[in-house]
Amino acid sequence: FPDTQVCLAPHHASADMLAATPDNLCWIDIDQHNANFLTGVIAALVTKTGKIGSINGFEFPALTRQPEGFHLGARCVNPDIGFSQEYVNTWTDTAVAKAATQALIAGGADVISSSTDSAVLGIIDAAQEADSQVWVVPAYYDSVTLGPDVVLTSAVHGLAEAATMMIERAFAGEIGPASFHSFDATNNPGIVAASLYDNADELDAASRAIFDDIDARVRSGAIAIPDETEGAVTIGAVGSAADVDVESIGCTPGTAGDPYRVALFSPGTADDLSWSHAWNDGAELAAAANPLIEITHVELLNEPDAYVQQGSAFAEEGFDFLL
């Protein structure tokens, strides 16, 4: 049927594959594991044991990239975080998934990702029966209703948004002959770590700022999450995330949570109902909006030499911004 447009997913089409592709066939790849990466960031910020894990269906690159992406996201925060995983070779057997999850919990994992289908219900059962708090991170959909007491967040893969965009492109005649359509967190807003809902307090303000910073850098492309098969660095093989130099992909572990120190210099005081008062109010608003910002207000500087002296002292101390 050469007059019928056909598109297949998920597959990252190589140049050789595209050269051999009929004009009416297109390939689609959705980097689902970008969402797993983002939930891995949350897992690293929430874990109390320093150990996380994943229960996975079958081992093949398009699936394996999900738990490896989860691990890599956690390593973006803490490169030395403990990680264990188990391939259960089923999408649906809840009993098998539950037993595998109980083994991970016994090993200390307190945040466990699911790269399965309905077998996630067994993972949730194991978490609900655990002696201490264990969090589960399902995939594909926002799945908080499956177990609000244990579902921390969900790796929402943006598949619905990709389907919508591809149908719209087909209707507009924008598919193109023998084409490849790639979706990731930079161009698909549906690829997200879902809301924490009633468990939002598990991320304090500083941790939330770290997540927001990493999420923004993923969406801008400043953090480049590897593909499962293409590129110099890949995460389509079991254990591959452990070998990635996280700084090489744009992560800056240990720095995203460092305070940003601001010194504000003024001729008056913070409550003089004038210039200094207004600038102090603005500085406090900035600090209230971002818990990483720390303000030091130096008041009653009325001579140029005083500004030079104080500015030099704060610069030598390593302050990030003098105002």
TORTI-37715 format. One line per 10 residues: number of its first residue (from 0); their letters; for each residue x, y, z of N, C-alpha, C. Coordinates in Angstrom, 1 decimal, m for minus. Layout:
N
NUM	a	X/Y/Z/X/Y/Z/X/Y/Z  ...
//
This chain:
323
0	fpdtqvclap	0.8/m1.2/0.0/0.0/0.0/0.0/0.9/1.3/0.0  1.5/1.6/m1.1/2.5/2.7/m1.2/1.8/4.0/m1.0  0.5/4.1/m1.1/m0.1/5.4/m0.9/m0.6/5.7/0.6  m0.4/4.7/1.4/m0.8/4.8/2.8/0.4/5.0/3.7  0.4/6.1/4.5/1.5/6.4/5.4/1.5/5.5/6.6  2.6/4.9/6.9/2.7/4.0/8.0/3.9/4.5/8.9  3.7/4.5/10.2/4.8/4.9/11.1/4.9/3.8/12.2  6.1/3.5/12.6/6.4/2.4/13.6/7.2/3.0/14.7  6.9/2.6/15.9/7.6/3.0/17.2/7.6/1.9/18.2  8.6/1.9/19.1/9.7/2.8/19.2/11.0/2.2/18.5
10	hhasadmlaa	11.6/3.1/17.8/12.9/2.6/17.2/13.7/3.9/16.8  15.0/3.9/17.2/15.9/5.0/16.8/16.5/4.5/15.4  16.0/5.1/14.4/16.4/4.7/13.0/17.8/5.3/12.7  18.7/4.4/12.3/20.0/4.8/11.8/19.9/5.4/10.4  21.0/6.0/10.0/21.1/6.5/8.6/21.0/5.4/7.6  21.6/4.3/7.9/21.5/3.1/7.0/20.1/2.6/6.9  19.4/2.6/8.0/18.0/2.1/8.0/17.1/3.1/7.2  17.3/4.4/7.4/16.5/5.3/6.7/16.7/5.2/5.2  18.0/4.9/4.8/18.3/4.8/3.4/17.5/3.7/2.7  17.2/2.7/3.5/16.5/1.5/3.0/15.0/1.5/3.2
20	tpdnlcwidi	14.5/2.6/3.8/13.1/2.8/4.2/12.2/3.3/3.0  11.1/2.6/2.8/10.2/3.1/1.7/9.7/4.5/2.1  9.4/5.3/1.1/8.9/6.7/1.3/7.7/6.8/2.2  6.8/5.8/2.2/5.6/5.9/3.0/5.8/5.3/4.4  7.0/5.0/4.8/7.2/4.5/6.1/8.0/5.5/6.9  7.6/5.7/8.2/8.4/6.6/9.1/8.7/5.8/10.4  9.7/6.3/11.1/10.1/5.7/12.4/9.9/6.8/13.4  9.5/6.3/14.6/9.3/7.2/15.8/10.1/6.6/17.0  10.8/7.5/17.6/11.4/7.1/18.9/11.0/8.1/20.0  10.5/7.6/21.1/10.2/8.5/22.2/11.1/8.1/23.3
30	dqhnanfltg	11.9/9.1/23.8/12.9/8.8/24.8/12.2/8.8/26.2  11.5/7.7/26.3/10.7/7.5/27.6/11.6/7.6/28.8  12.9/7.1/28.6/13.8/7.1/29.8/14.2/8.4/30.3  13.8/9.5/29.6/14.0/10.9/30.1/13.2/11.1/31.3  12.0/10.5/31.3/11.1/10.6/32.5/11.7/9.8/33.7  12.2/8.6/33.3/12.8/7.8/34.4/14.0/8.5/35.0  14.8/9.2/34.2/15.9/10.0/34.7/15.5/11.0/35.7  14.4/11.7/35.4/13.9/12.7/36.3/13.4/12.1/37.6  12.7/11.0/37.5/12.3/10.3/38.7/13.4/9.8/39.5  14.5/9.4/38.9/15.7/9.0/39.6/16.3/10.2/40.4
40	viaalvtktg	16.2/11.4/39.8/16.7/12.6/40.6/15.9/12.7/41.9  14.6/12.5/41.8/13.7/12.6/43.0/14.1/11.5/44.0  14.3/10.3/43.4/14.6/9.2/44.3/15.9/9.4/45.1  16.9/10.0/44.5/18.2/10.3/45.2/18.0/11.4/46.3  17.0/12.3/46.0/16.8/13.3/47.0/15.9/12.9/48.2  15.2/11.8/48.0/14.2/11.3/49.0/14.7/10.1/49.8  15.6/9.3/49.2/16.0/8.1/49.9/16.6/8.4/51.3  16.2/7.5/52.2/16.8/7.6/53.6/18.0/6.6/53.8  18.0/5.6/53.0/19.0/4.6/53.1/20.2/4.8/52.2  20.0/5.6/51.2/21.0/5.8/50.2/21.1/4.6/49.2
50	kigsingfef	20.0/3.8/49.1/19.8/2.7/48.2/18.5/2.8/47.5  18.5/2.6/46.2/17.3/2.6/45.4/17.3/1.4/44.5  16.2/1.1/43.8/16.2/m0.1/43.0/15.2/0.0/41.9  15.2/m1.1/41.1/14.2/m1.1/40.0/13.8/m2.6/39.7  12.5/m2.8/39.4/12.0/m4.1/39.0/11.6/m3.9/37.6  12.2/m4.8/36.7/12.0/m4.6/35.3/11.4/m5.8/34.6  10.8/m5.6/33.5/10.1/m6.7/32.7/11.2/m7.6/32.0  11.5/m7.2/30.8/12.4/m8.0/30.0/13.6/m7.2/29.6  14.7/m7.9/29.3/16.0/m7.2/29.0/16.1/m7.0/27.5  15.8/m5.7/27.0/16.1/m5.3/25.6/16.3/m3.8/25.7
60	paltrqpegf	17.1/m3.2/24.8/17.5/m1.8/24.9/16.4/m0.8/25.2  15.3/m0.9/24.5/14.2/0.1/24.7/13.6/0.0/26.1  13.7/m1.2/26.7/13.2/m1.3/28.1/14.4/m1.0/29.1  15.5/m1.6/28.8/16.7/m1.4/29.7/17.0/0.0/29.9  16.8/0.9/28.9/17.1/2.3/29.1/16.3/2.9/30.2  15.2/2.3/30.6/14.4/2.9/31.6/15.0/2.8/33.0  15.3/1.5/33.5/16.0/1.5/34.8/17.4/2.1/34.8  18.1/2.0/33.6/19.4/2.7/33.6/19.2/4.2/33.6  18.2/4.7/33.0/17.9/6.1/33.1/17.6/6.6/34.5  16.8/5.7/35.2/16.5/6.0/36.6/17.7/6.0/37.5
70	hlgarcvnpd	18.6/5.1/37.3/19.9/5.0/38.0/20.7/6.3/37.7  20.8/6.6/36.4/21.6/7.7/36.0/21.1/9.0/36.5  19.8/9.2/36.5/19.2/10.4/37.1/19.6/10.5/38.6  19.5/9.4/39.3/19.9/9.4/40.7/21.4/9.8/40.9  22.2/9.3/40.0/23.7/9.5/40.0/24.0/11.0/39.7  23.1/11.6/39.0/23.2/13.1/38.7/23.2/13.9/40.0  22.6/13.4/41.0/22.6/14.0/42.3/23.7/13.4/43.2  23.8/12.1/43.2/24.7/11.4/44.1/25.4/10.2/43.3  26.6/10.5/42.7/27.2/9.5/41.9/27.4/8.1/42.6  27.5/8.1/43.9/27.8/6.9/44.6/26.5/6.2/45.2
80	igfsqeyvnt	25.4/6.6/44.8/24.1/6.0/45.3/24.1/4.5/45.1  23.6/3.8/46.0/23.4/2.3/45.8/22.2/2.0/44.9  22.4/1.1/44.0/21.4/0.7/43.1/21.4/m0.8/42.8  20.2/m1.4/42.9/20.0/m2.8/42.6/18.8/m3.0/41.7  18.8/m4.0/40.9/17.7/m4.2/40.0/17.5/m5.7/39.7  16.3/m6.0/39.3/15.9/m7.4/39.0/15.0/m7.4/37.8  15.4/m8.3/36.8/14.5/m8.5/35.6/13.7/m9.7/35.9  12.4/m9.5/35.9/11.4/m10.6/36.4/10.9/m11.4/35.2  11.2/m10.9/34.0/10.7/m11.6/32.8/9.2/m11.9/32.7  8.5/m10.8/33.1/7.0/m10.8/33.0/6.6/m9.4/33.0
90	wtdtavakaa	5.5/m9.1/32.3/4.9/m7.8/32.4/3.7/m7.8/33.4  3.2/m9.0/33.7/1.9/m9.0/34.4/1.8/m9.8/35.7  2.8/m10.6/35.9/2.8/m11.5/37.1/3.1/m10.7/38.4  2.1/m10.4/39.1/2.2/m9.6/40.3/3.0/m10.3/41.4  2.8/m11.6/41.5/3.4/m12.4/42.6/4.9/m12.4/42.4  5.4/m12.6/41.1/6.8/m12.6/40.9/7.4/m11.2/41.1  6.7/m10.2/40.7/7.2/m8.8/41.0/7.2/m8.5/42.4  6.3/m9.0/43.2/6.2/m8.7/44.6/7.4/m9.4/45.3  7.7/m10.6/45.0/8.8/m11.3/45.6/10.1/m10.7/45.3  10.3/m10.2/44.0/11.5/m9.6/43.7/11.7/m8.2/44.4
100	tqaliaggad	10.6/m7.5/44.6/10.6/m6.3/45.3/10.9/m6.5/46.8  10.4/m7.5/47.4/10.7/m7.8/48.8/12.2/m8.1/48.9  12.8/m8.7/47.9/14.3/m8.9/48.0/15.0/m7.6/48.0  14.6/m6.7/47.1/15.3/m5.4/47.1/15.1/m4.6/48.4  13.9/m4.7/48.9/13.6/m4.0/50.2/14.5/m4.6/51.3  14.7/m5.9/51.3/15.5/m6.6/52.3/17.0/m6.1/52.2  17.3/m5.8/50.9/18.7/m5.3/50.7/18.9/m3.8/51.0  17.8/m3.1/51.5/17.9/m1.7/51.9/17.3/m0.7/51.0  16.8/m1.1/49.8/16.3/m0.1/48.9/15.0/0.4/49.4  14.8/1.8/49.4/13.6/2.4/49.9/12.9/3.2/48.9
110	vissstdsav	13.4/3.3/47.6/12.7/3.9/46.5/12.9/2.9/45.3  11.8/2.4/44.8/11.9/1.3/43.8/11.1/1.7/42.6  11.7/1.7/41.4/11.1/2.1/40.1/10.5/0.8/39.5  9.5/1.0/38.7/8.9/m0.1/38.0/9.1/0.1/36.5  9.7/m0.9/35.9/9.7/m0.9/34.4/9.0/m2.1/33.9  7.7/m2.2/34.3/6.9/m3.4/34.0/5.5/m2.8/33.6  4.5/m3.6/33.4/3.2/m3.2/33.2/2.3/m3.4/34.4  1.3/m4.2/34.3/0.4/m4.4/35.5/1.1/m5.1/36.7  2.3/m5.7/36.4/3.1/m6.3/37.5/3.5/m5.3/38.6  3.3/m4.0/38.2/3.6/m2.9/39.2/2.8/m3.1/40.5
120	lgiidaaqea	1.6/m3.7/40.3/0.7/m3.9/41.5/1.4/m4.8/42.5  2.2/m5.7/42.1/3.0/m6.5/43.1/4.0/m5.7/43.8  4.6/m4.8/43.0/5.6/m3.9/43.6/5.0/m3.0/44.7  3.8/m2.5/44.4/3.1/m1.7/45.4/2.7/m2.5/46.6  2.2/m3.7/46.4/1.9/m4.6/47.5/3.0/m4.7/48.5  4.2/m5.0/47.9/5.4/m5.2/48.7/5.7/m4.0/49.5  5.6/m2.8/48.9/5.9/m1.6/49.6/5.0/m1.3/50.7  3.7/m1.6/50.4/2.7/m1.4/51.5/2.8/m2.3/52.7  3.4/m3.5/52.4/3.6/m4.4/53.5/4.9/m4.3/54.2  5.8/m3.4/53.7/7.1/m3.2/54.3/7.0/m2.7/55.7
130	dsqvwvvpay	8.0/m3.0/56.5/8.1/m2.5/57.9/8.4/m1.0/58.1  8.9/m0.4/57.0/9.2/1.0/57.0/8.8/1.6/55.7  8.9/2.9/55.6/8.4/3.6/54.4/9.3/3.1/53.2  8.6/2.6/52.2/9.2/2.3/50.9/8.4/2.9/49.8  9.0/3.7/48.9/8.4/4.4/47.8/8.4/3.6/46.5  7.4/3.7/45.7/7.3/3.1/44.4/7.2/4.2/43.3  7.9/4.0/42.2/7.8/4.9/41.1/7.3/4.2/39.9  6.0/4.1/39.6/5.5/3.5/38.4/5.9/4.2/37.1  5.5/3.7/36.0/5.9/4.3/34.7/4.7/4.3/33.8  4.8/5.1/32.7/3.8/5.3/31.6/2.8/6.4/32.0
140	ydsvtlgpdv	2.0/6.1/33.1/1.0/7.0/33.4/1.3/7.6/34.8  0.6/8.7/35.1/0.6/9.2/36.5/m0.3/8.2/37.3  0.4/7.4/38.2/m0.3/6.3/38.8/m0.5/6.4/40.3  m0.6/7.7/40.8/m0.7/7.9/42.2/m1.9/7.2/42.8  m3.0/7.0/42.0/m4.2/6.4/42.6/m4.0/4.9/42.9  m3.0/4.3/42.3/m2.7/2.9/42.6/m2.3/2.6/44.0  m1.8/3.7/44.7/m1.3/3.5/46.1/m0.8/4.8/46.6  m1.7/5.8/46.9/m1.2/7.1/47.4/m0.2/7.1/48.5  m0.3/6.0/49.4/0.6/6.0/50.5/2.0/5.5/50.2  2.2/5.0/49.0/3.6/4.5/48.6/4.0/5.0/47.2
150	vltsavhgla	3.1/5.5/46.4/3.5/6.0/45.1/4.1/7.4/45.3  5.4/7.5/45.1/6.1/8.8/45.3/5.8/9.7/44.1  6.1/9.3/42.9/5.9/10.0/41.7/5.8/8.9/40.6  5.6/9.3/39.4/5.5/8.4/38.3/6.4/8.9/37.1  7.0/8.0/36.4/7.7/8.4/35.2/6.7/8.4/34.0  6.2/9.6/33.7/5.2/9.7/32.6/5.9/9.9/31.3  5.7/9.0/30.4/6.6/8.9/29.2/6.3/9.7/28.0  5.2/10.5/28.1/4.9/11.4/27.0/4.4/10.7/25.8  3.9/9.5/25.9/3.4/8.7/24.7/2.2/9.3/24.1  1.3/9.8/25.0/0.0/10.4/24.5/0.3/11.7/23.7
160	eaatmmiera	1.3/12.5/24.2/1.6/13.7/23.5/2.3/13.4/22.1  3.1/12.3/22.1/3.8/11.9/20.8/2.7/11.5/19.8  1.7/10.7/20.3/0.7/10.2/19.4/m0.1/11.4/18.8  m0.4/12.4/19.7/m1.1/13.6/19.2/m0.3/14.3/18.1  1.0/14.5/18.4/1.8/15.3/17.5/2.0/14.6/16.2  2.1/13.3/16.2/2.3/12.5/15.0/1.0/12.5/14.1  m0.1/12.4/14.7/m1.4/12.4/14.0/m1.6/13.8/13.4  m1.2/14.8/14.1/m1.4/16.2/13.6/m0.4/16.4/12.4  0.8/15.9/12.5/1.8/16.0/11.4/1.3/15.2/10.2  0.7/14.1/10.4/0.2/13.3/9.3/m1.0/14.0/8.6
170	fageigpasf	m1.9/14.6/9.4/m3.0/15.3/8.8/m2.6/16.5/8.0  m1.5/17.2/8.5/m1.0/18.4/7.8/0.0/18.0/6.7  0.2/16.8/6.4/1.1/16.4/5.4/2.6/16.7/5.7  2.9/16.6/6.9/4.3/17.0/7.4/5.1/15.8/7.8  4.7/14.6/7.5/5.5/13.4/7.9/6.9/13.4/7.1  6.8/13.5/5.8/8.0/13.5/5.0/8.4/12.1/4.6  9.0/11.9/3.5/9.4/10.5/3.0/10.5/9.9/3.8  10.3/8.6/4.1/11.3/7.8/4.9/11.9/8.6/6.0  11.1/9.1/6.9/11.5/10.1/7.9/11.6/9.4/9.3  12.4/10.1/10.2/12.6/9.7/11.6/12.1/10.8/12.5
180	hsfdatnnpg	11.3/10.5/13.4/10.7/11.5/14.4/11.1/11.2/15.8  11.9/12.1/16.4/12.4/11.8/17.7/11.8/12.7/18.7  11.4/12.2/19.8/10.8/12.9/20.9/11.6/12.7/22.2  11.9/13.8/22.9/12.5/13.7/24.2/12.0/14.8/25.1  12.7/15.0/26.2/12.2/16.0/27.2/12.4/17.4/26.6  13.2/17.6/25.6/13.4/19.0/25.1/12.3/19.4/24.1  11.5/18.4/23.6/10.5/18.8/22.7/9.1/18.2/22.9  9.0/17.4/24.0/7.8/16.7/24.4/7.5/17.1/25.9  6.6/18.0/26.1/6.3/18.4/27.5/5.6/17.4/28.3  5.1/16.3/27.7/4.5/15.2/28.4/5.5/14.3/29.1
190	ivaaslydna	6.8/14.4/28.8/7.8/13.6/29.5/8.1/14.2/30.8  7.6/13.7/31.9/7.7/14.3/33.2/7.8/13.3/34.3  8.3/13.8/35.4/8.1/13.2/36.7/6.8/13.8/37.3  5.9/12.9/37.5/4.6/13.4/38.0/4.6/14.0/39.3  3.6/14.8/39.6/3.5/15.5/40.9/3.6/14.5/42.1  4.1/15.0/43.2/4.2/14.1/44.4/2.9/14.2/45.2  2.0/15.1/44.9/0.7/15.2/45.5/0.8/15.3/47.0  0.2/14.5/47.8/0.2/14.6/49.2/1.5/14.2/49.8  2.5/13.7/49.0/3.8/13.4/49.5/4.8/14.4/49.2  4.3/15.6/48.8/5.2/16.7/48.4/6.3/17.1/49.4
200	deldaasrai	5.9/16.9/50.7/6.8/17.3/51.8/8.0/16.4/51.9  8.0/15.3/51.1/9.2/14.5/51.1/10.4/15.2/50.5  10.1/16.2/49.6/11.1/17.1/49.1/11.1/18.4/49.8  12.1/18.7/50.6/12.2/20.0/51.3/12.5/21.1/50.2  12.5/22.3/50.6/12.7/23.4/49.7/14.0/23.3/48.9  15.0/23.0/49.6/16.3/22.9/49.0/16.4/21.8/48.0  15.8/20.6/48.3/15.8/19.5/47.4/14.9/19.8/46.2  13.8/20.5/46.4/12.9/20.9/45.3/13.7/21.8/44.3  14.5/22.7/44.9/15.3/23.6/44.0/16.3/22.8/43.2  16.9/21.8/43.8/17.8/21.0/43.1/17.1/20.2/41.9
210	fddidarvrs	15.9/19.7/42.2/15.2/19.0/41.2/14.8/19.9/40.0  14.3/21.1/40.4/13.9/22.1/39.4/15.0/22.5/38.5  16.2/22.6/39.1/17.4/23.0/38.4/17.8/21.9/37.3  17.8/20.7/37.8/18.1/19.6/36.9/17.0/19.4/35.8  15.8/19.5/36.2/14.7/19.4/35.2/14.8/20.5/34.1  15.1/21.7/34.5/15.3/22.8/33.6/16.5/22.5/32.6  17.6/22.0/33.2/18.7/21.7/32.3/18.5/20.5/31.4  17.7/19.6/31.8/17.4/18.5/30.9/16.5/19.0/29.7  15.6/19.9/30.0/14.7/20.4/29.0/15.4/21.4/28.1  16.4/22.0/28.5/17.2/22.9/27.7/18.2/22.2/26.9
220	gaiaipdete	18.5/21.0/27.2/19.6/20.2/26.5/20.9/20.3/27.2  21.0/21.1/28.3/22.3/21.3/29.0/22.7/20.0/29.6  21.8/19.2/30.1/22.1/17.8/30.5/21.6/16.9/29.3  22.5/16.2/28.7/22.2/15.3/27.6/22.1/13.9/28.0  20.8/13.4/28.2/20.6/12.0/28.6/20.9/11.1/27.5  21.8/10.1/27.7/22.2/9.2/26.6/21.1/8.4/26.0  21.2/8.1/24.7/20.3/7.2/24.0/20.6/5.7/24.4  19.7/4.8/24.1/20.0/3.4/24.4/21.0/2.7/23.5  21.1/3.2/22.2/22.0/2.5/21.2/22.8/3.5/20.4  22.4/4.7/20.3/23.1/5.7/19.4/24.0/6.6/20.2
230	gavtigavgs	25.2/6.9/19.7/26.0/7.9/20.4/27.2/7.2/21.0  28.1/8.1/21.5/29.4/7.6/22.1/29.1/7.0/23.5  28.1/7.5/24.2/27.7/7.0/25.5/26.2/6.4/25.3  26.0/5.2/25.7/24.7/4.6/25.6/24.3/3.9/26.9  23.0/3.8/27.1/22.5/3.1/28.4/21.4/2.1/28.0  21.7/1.3/27.0/20.8/0.3/26.6/21.2/m1.1/27.1  22.3/m1.2/27.8/22.7/m2.5/28.4/22.6/m2.4/29.9  22.4/m3.6/30.5/22.2/m3.7/31.9/23.5/m3.2/32.6  23.4/m2.3/33.5/24.5/m1.8/34.3/25.3/m0.7/33.6  24.8/m0.3/32.5/25.6/0.8/31.7/25.6/2.1/32.4
240	aadvdvesig	24.5/2.5/33.1/24.5/3.8/33.8/25.6/3.9/34.8  26.0/2.8/35.4/27.0/2.9/36.4/28.4/3.4/35.9  28.6/3.2/34.6/29.8/3.5/34.0/29.9/4.9/33.4  28.8/5.6/33.4/28.7/7.0/32.8/29.3/8.0/33.7  30.2/8.8/33.1/30.7/10.0/33.8/29.6/11.0/33.8  29.0/11.2/35.0/27.8/12.1/35.0/28.2/13.6/34.6  29.4/14.0/34.9/29.7/15.3/34.5/29.9/15.5/33.0  30.2/14.4/32.3/30.3/14.5/30.9/29.0/14.7/30.2  27.9/14.4/30.9/26.5/14.6/30.2/25.9/15.9/30.7  26.6/16.6/31.6/26.1/17.9/32.1/25.7/18.0/33.5
250	ctpgtagdpy	25.7/16.9/34.2/25.4/16.9/35.6/26.5/17.5/36.5  26.1/18.2/37.6/27.1/18.8/38.5/26.7/18.3/39.9  26.9/17.0/40.2/26.5/16.6/41.5/27.3/17.3/42.6  26.6/17.6/43.7/27.3/18.3/44.8/27.3/19.8/44.7  26.9/20.3/43.6/26.9/21.8/43.4/25.5/22.4/43.3  24.6/21.6/42.8/23.3/22.2/42.6/22.6/22.6/43.9  23.0/22.0/45.0/22.5/22.4/46.3/23.3/23.4/47.1  24.4/23.9/46.5/25.3/24.9/47.2/24.6/26.2/47.3  24.7/26.9/48.4/24.1/28.2/48.5/24.7/29.2/47.6  23.8/30.2/47.2/24.3/31.3/46.3/24.2/32.5/47.3
260	rvalfspgta	25.4/33.0/47.6/25.5/34.1/48.6/25.5/35.4/48.0  24.6/36.3/48.5/24.5/37.6/48.0/24.7/38.6/49.1  25.6/39.6/48.8/25.8/40.7/49.8/25.2/42.0/49.3  24.3/42.5/50.0/23.6/43.8/49.7/24.1/44.9/50.5  24.6/45.9/49.8/25.2/47.1/50.5/24.3/48.3/50.3  24.0/49.0/51.4/23.1/50.2/51.3/23.5/51.3/52.3  23.1/52.5/51.9/23.4/53.7/52.8/22.5/53.8/54.0  21.3/53.1/53.9/20.4/53.2/55.0/20.2/51.9/55.7  19.0/51.6/56.2/18.7/50.4/57.0/17.6/49.6/56.3  17.3/48.4/56.7/16.3/47.6/56.1/14.9/48.0/56.4
270	ddlswshawn	14.8/49.0/57.4/13.4/49.4/57.8/13.3/51.0/57.7  14.1/51.6/56.8/14.1/53.1/56.8/13.0/53.7/55.9  12.1/52.9/55.4/11.0/53.3/54.5/11.5/54.1/53.3  12.7/53.7/52.8/13.2/54.5/51.7/14.0/53.5/50.8  15.0/54.0/50.2/15.9/53.2/49.2/16.3/51.9/49.8  17.0/51.9/50.9/17.5/50.7/51.5/16.5/49.7/51.8  15.4/50.2/52.4/14.2/49.3/52.7/13.7/48.6/51.5  13.5/49.3/50.4/13.0/48.7/49.2/13.9/47.6/48.6  15.2/47.9/48.6/16.1/46.9/48.1/16.2/45.7/49.0  16.1/45.9/50.3/16.1/44.8/51.2/14.8/43.9/51.0
280	dgaelaaaan	13.7/44.6/50.7/12.5/43.8/50.5/12.7/42.9/49.2  13.3/43.5/48.2/13.5/42.7/47.0/14.4/41.6/47.2  15.5/41.8/48.0/16.4/40.7/48.3/15.7/39.6/49.0  14.9/39.9/50.0/14.2/38.9/50.7/13.2/38.1/49.9  12.6/38.8/48.9/11.7/38.1/48.0/12.4/37.1/47.2  13.6/37.4/46.7/14.5/36.5/45.9/14.8/35.3/46.8  15.2/35.5/48.0/15.6/34.4/48.9/14.4/33.5/49.3  13.2/34.2/49.4/12.0/33.4/49.7/11.6/32.5/48.5  11.9/32.9/47.3/11.5/32.2/46.1/12.5/31.1/45.8  13.7/31.2/46.3/14.8/30.2/46.0/15.6/29.9/47.3
290	plieithvel	15.4/28.8/48.0/16.0/28.5/49.2/17.6/28.4/49.2  18.1/28.4/48.0/19.6/28.3/47.8/20.2/29.7/47.9  19.4/30.8/47.8/19.9/32.1/47.9/19.9/32.6/49.4  21.1/33.1/49.8/21.4/33.6/51.1/21.7/35.1/51.0  21.0/35.9/51.8/21.2/37.4/51.7/22.0/37.8/53.0  23.0/38.6/52.8/23.6/39.4/53.9/23.5/40.9/53.5  22.8/41.6/54.4/22.6/43.1/54.2/23.6/43.9/55.1  24.4/44.6/54.4/25.4/45.5/55.1/24.8/46.9/55.1  24.5/47.5/56.2/23.8/48.7/56.2/24.7/49.9/56.6  24.2/51.1/56.4/24.8/52.4/56.8/26.2/52.6/56.2
300	lnepdayvqq	26.3/52.3/55.0/27.6/52.6/54.3/27.4/53.9/53.5  28.1/55.0/54.0/27.9/56.3/53.5/29.1/56.9/52.8  30.2/56.2/52.8/31.4/56.7/52.2/31.9/55.7/51.1  32.4/56.2/50.0/32.9/55.3/48.9/33.9/54.3/49.4  34.8/54.7/50.3/35.8/53.8/50.8/35.2/52.6/51.6  34.1/52.9/52.2/33.4/51.8/53.0/32.9/50.8/52.0  32.3/51.2/50.9/31.9/50.2/49.9/33.0/49.4/49.3  34.1/50.0/49.1/35.3/49.3/48.5/35.8/48.3/49.6  35.9/48.8/50.8/36.4/47.9/51.9/35.5/46.7/52.1  34.2/47.0/52.2/33.2/45.9/52.4/33.1/45.0/51.2
310	gsafaeegfd	33.1/45.5/50.0/33.0/44.7/48.8/34.2/43.8/48.7  35.4/44.3/48.9/36.6/43.5/48.8/36.5/42.4/49.8  36.1/42.7/51.0/36.0/41.6/52.1/35.1/40.5/51.7  33.9/40.9/51.2/32.9/39.8/50.8/33.4/39.1/49.6  34.0/39.7/48.7/34.5/39.0/47.5/35.6/38.0/47.9  36.5/38.4/48.8/37.5/37.5/49.2/36.9/36.3/50.0  35.8/36.5/50.6/35.1/35.4/51.3/34.4/34.5/50.4  34.3/34.9/49.1/33.7/34.0/48.1/32.2/34.2/47.8  31.7/35.4/48.2/30.3/35.6/47.8/30.1/35.7/46.3  28.9/35.2/45.9/28.7/35.1/44.5/28.2/36.4/43.8
320	fll	27.6/37.2/44.5/27.0/38.4/43.9/27.0/39.6/45.0  27.6/40.7/44.5/27.6/41.9/45.4/26.7/42.9/44.8  25.8/43.5/45.5/24.8/44.4/45.0/24.7/45.7/45.9
//
